[in-house]
Amino acid sequence: NVKTLQRPERILDTRNAGVPLRPGRPLEVSILGNEVVVNLTVVAPASAGYLVAWGSGDRPATSNVNLARVMTDDGVMRVESTATCHLVVDLQAAG
């Protein structure tokens, strides 16, 4: 059962570390919950592309835009970009 947070919680901003996502290199994001709703924001992309977010299993073939509902892999969400970019992840709901 996913519960909406009173306010979104920023759980990741790759600009803080100065290390952008690179194409083909999934980033693992630790999140409390088996199922989450996150807002994914791309910042300063080097070229056109898209994001894919998933938990367990194989990488899906479809992209995620803005709000994504993700089943985590024991509290881990993976995010992969097809273009170099920075990523901001805001947690909206978790369960």
N, C-alpha and C positions, 0 to 999 in steps of 0.2 A: 504494500500500500504506500504510494508515494505521497508525501506531504509537502505542500508549497511552503517555502520559507517566507517570513514576514518581509524580509528584504533580501535581494540577491546577495550572494557572498562571492567575492572575487577569490578564486582559488589558484589562478595562474595568470601571470603576465610575463611572457618571455622577454619583454623589453627590460625588465628589472635586472636580469642576468646578462643582457646584451647578446644572447645567443638565440638566433632565429631558428625556426623549423627549417629543415632541409628536405627536399623531395625524396621520397622513398625511405625515410628514416622515421618510423613511428615513435612518437613521444608517449611515455607512460605517465599518466596523471593519477595519483592516489586520491580516492574520494570515499568517504564513508557512505555506505549504502550499496544495495544490490542493484538498484535501478535509480537512475538520476535523470533530471532534466537540466540541461546546461545551455547557456547562450554562448555560441562560439563566434568570436569576432576576429577577423583577419586585419592586421595592421601592416602597412608598408610592404605590400607584396612586390616581389621583383618582376613578376609577370602574371598573366591571367592563369587561373587555376581553380582548384576546389579543395575542400577538406572532407575527410572521412573520419567519423568517430565510431568506435565500437569497443566492446568489452571482450567477451570470450569468443572463441571460434575464429573462423577465417575473416579476413578483412572484407567487408561488404563492397559491392561494386557501385553502390550509389553514394552520392555526396550528402553532407548535412549542411543545411543553411540555417543560420540563426539558432532557433531553439531545436535542440536535438534530445530525443529520449533514448537513453543508452542503458542496456543491461550490462553491469560491470562484471569483471572477472575477479571475484573476491575483492571488490573495492578498487579495482584498477580499470581505468578507461584509457584506450589508446586513441591518439589523434595523428593522422598523417595528412600532409599537404602535397599537392602536385607542383607547388612553386615555393621558392624560398620566401618566408614571411614571418612576421611576429604573430603571436596568438594570445588572445585574452579569453579566459574561460570564467564565466560567472555561473555559479550554482544557483538554480532557481527552485529546485525541489529534489528531495531524496527520500528513499525508502528501503 
